[in-house]
Amino acid sequence: MRRAAVSIPANISEGAVRQTKREFIQFLHKAQGSLSELDTHFEVASALEYIEENDLKDVSPLMIEIDKMLTGLIKSLKK
């Protein structure tokens, strides 16, 4: 879970220093993939009762918000 969580900002920052918008967008998509992976880890952890259901309810809106921000940034870069 930590690796997936750390990969999100790492991919954003790595993409930001790339030479082209196209490369940046690729890294933003990788960040979205890491976010999706993190979401899956939370779902599995909840199903296996490693975390409380309330913890999942707390973090889910945050992940949705991050995904919306990434999607918006991708759309703005494609213009």
N, C-alpha and C positions, 0 to 999 in steps of 0.2 A: 504494500500500500504506500509506503514511504517513497519507494522508487517511482511509482506512477505519479504521486503528488509532486515530487521534485521535478519530474520530467516536464510538467506543464510550463512553469516559468522558464525552465532551462531552454526549452524549444522556442519559446517566444523571444528570449534574449538572443539566442543563436541566430534565429531568423532575421532579427532586426539589424544585424550587422552584415547581412548578405548583400551582394552587389545589386540584385534585382528584386523588384516587387514579386515576381513569380517565385523566386526562391523563398522570400519571406512568407508568402502565402502557403507554400509547401510546409514550412515549419509550423505555421499556425494550424494547419490540418493535423500535423503530428501532435501538437498540443491538445487538439480536440480528441485525438485518439487516446492519448494518455488520460484525459479527463474521463472518457468513456470506460477505460480500463479501471480507473479508480472507482467509478460508479459501480462497476461489476464487483469489485472487491468488497465494497460496502454491502451490496446486496447479498453476497455469499456469506460475509461475516454475520450479517443479521440473521440469515436463514440458519446458520450453524450456531446461533445464539452466542457468538463471541462478543457482540455489541448489543446494546439495548435497542429496541425498536425506536424509541424516542431519539436516540443519537442519529439514526438514519433519517428520521423526519427533520432533524435540525440541519443536517448537512445537504440534503437533497436540494432545497431551494438555492443554496449557495452554488452548487454545481450547475444548476440550471442557469443561474445568473452569469457565471463564468462562460458557459457555452454561448449564451446570447451575446456577450461582449466579444468573444472570439469570432462569432459569425458576423457581427456588425463590422469588425475590423477587416475581415476578409472581404466583405461586400464593398467597403469603402476603398480598399486597395485595388479592387478589380475595375473600378470606374476610371 
